[in-house]
Amino acid sequence: MRLKNILEIDFLLLLPIIALISIGILFIYSAGITTDGVQMSTEFARQIVWASVGLLVVITLSMINYRRYYNFAIYIYLLSLVPLLITLFFGHAIHNATRWLRIGFVGVQISEFVKLSVIILLARYLADTDHNKDSFSRFFVSCVIVFIPTLMVLLQPDLGTSLVYVAILITMLFLSGIPMRYVAFMISCIALSGILLVLPFWQTHILRESVPFLSALADFRINIIAIAFFIFIAVIALFGYLKFKKKYFFWIVYSAAIIVLSLGISYVGRIVLRNYQIMRLIVFIDPNVDPRGAGWNIIQSITAIGAGGFSGRGFLQGTQSQYRFLPEQSTDFIFSIFSEEAGFIGGIIVFALYLLIINRLLFSMKKTTDPFAKYFLAGLSGMIGFHFIINVGMAIGVMPITGLPLIFMSYGGSSLLSSMIGIGIATSIYIRRFNR
């Protein structure tokens, strides 16, 4: 790569990323300090190593023409699924989840890297079918590309990461021009499934009294009867639509299909989800249901953020981290530790840095003339944006705890390196944004 090209790297994208990584390292260090000033963890040192490797990855990938990923998209995708499948059977289990694959003494979370292979293949498919008038086939194939790894990740089980795949899909479909009724259908199914999944547990743990309708949601026979009824309604409406071509018949089929899928998914979800995942959903509604158990993390996280006030307690002065009140404080709740010590002002700075990153990715997307590049940047923006919204949301108690890291700030080599690979491809696109 010529020096001229190196100077063309989007430093307005790279500088806020370096700033967030640096902030992350500082507060990973802070999270490892006890009240006696003793450093209990070397995570910050490992994060420095991964950050250094990540920056080298960005520079190296900037030298490679991003179109190569277009040419090898299907192979990248299929090869990434192999270690993901191996993880299911031979992965290293931590906290009741088999998400890590041991490579020597290093644990790798394969699902973090598969996100990029999904974005690459989906970007190629959507770019190749830009002029395809059959919007349903584009929607269906896109869903297949994304849902294969999504289901594999759910089986680990890792609900949070699986939702990232869905967010990537929705973001890229929105840009692709696929009719919004398809996107709305998928979002409606996910939302209704979540509601139907939680309601029986809400009745048991929060309402603490029996409601016939809510009890029926957990009954297998009633679910089968309800699904059969709405399928019957959908078949009649479909016949009416084909015969009379009336729009309202179409919307009846549309609504019935959402209900049928949501009933089925929610029932299976109640069987598949582990107890700790169910309790995360319950304590999101009311953390005081189990204040010393499943609700502990949310309560302590909100306490830490509130204690930071406007300007924060100061670096290394956070009580929540030093007294070890907050579990997973260097990963899931790094924003809580940061907010206690840096306060509202620090939070605003972090928000601004993430906003600048998303803005620069969208700027590159606007400037490039290559559809594949546009879709890739959209998927990467969706991935980073969703991680930020969910992680910060769960830290302040407006989102359920999903275990998603705060990209660039949280401790973890897999998350950081996979994100830096994505940024490296994005810088390659920026450098070649006027070439096709």
Disulfide bonds with the S-S distance in Angstrom:
none
